Amino acid sequence: MAPGRQDCVLLIDDFFAEAHNVLKDTHLKEIARIKNENNVEVMKLKKSLEQRLISEGVQRNHAVGSFDKAKDNHKAHQAKDMFADNEAERQRRLLTEENELLKKRLRAVEAISQ
């Protein structure tokens, strides 16, 4: 392969690697934004339900305590979600590191062959 063509291949590879990193980061940020919006909506609904229960005559401690079981269930599932998010981020970092290592090796082979 001609040196100019090989440089072009490396440039294209670098471009797509960077584009992939940007898209992946954007995707993870979007997921975090959606989770935050969902948490805000859940808190609004919880507060609204508590106020409605209190206005219907339920004691405040029973109205607030009625959501504790739901909160425990949510925490149980949240741990699984956190594990999946952490694992996805770990895999992304490993792939990025491997990509960087392969780029270095490719450039070393290119330098040796010239």
C-alpha positions, 0 to 999 in steps of 0.5 A, spaced: 500 500 500 502 506 498 504 511 504 499 516 502 494 511 501 496 508 508 495 515 511 489 516 508 486 510 511 489 512 518 486 518 518 479 515 516 480 510 522 481 516 527 475 520 524 470 514 525 473 513 532 472 520 534 465 520 531 464 514 535 466 516 541 462 523 540 456 519 539 457 514 545 458 520 549 452 524 547 448 517 547 450 516 555 448 524 556 441 523 553 440 517 557 442 521 564 437 527 562 432 522 560 433 519 567 433 525 571 426 528 567 423 521 570 426 522 577 423 529 577 416 527 574 416 521 579 417 526 585 412 531 582 407 525 582 409 522 589 408 529 592 401 530 588 399 523 591 401 525 598 397 531 598 391 528 595 391 523 600 392 528 606 386 532 603 382 526 603 383 525 611 389 520 611 394 522 616 400 525 614 405 519 617 400 514 613 400 518 607 408 519 607 409 512 609 405 509 604 410 510 599 416 506 602 414 500 600 414 502 593 421 506 594 424 500 596 422 496 590 425 502 586 431 501 590 432 494 588 431 495 581 435 501 581 441 497 583 440 493 577 440 499 572 446 502 575 450 495 574 448 495 567 450 503 566 457 502 570 458 495 565 456 499 559 461 505 561 466 500 563 466 496 556 466 503 552 472 505 556 476 498 554 474 499 547 477 506 547 483 504 550 484 498 545 482 502 539 488 507 542 493 501 543 491 498 536 492 505 533 499 506 536 501 499 533 499 500 526 503 507 526 509 503 529 508 498 523 507 503 518 514 507 521 517 500 520 515 499 513 517 505 511 
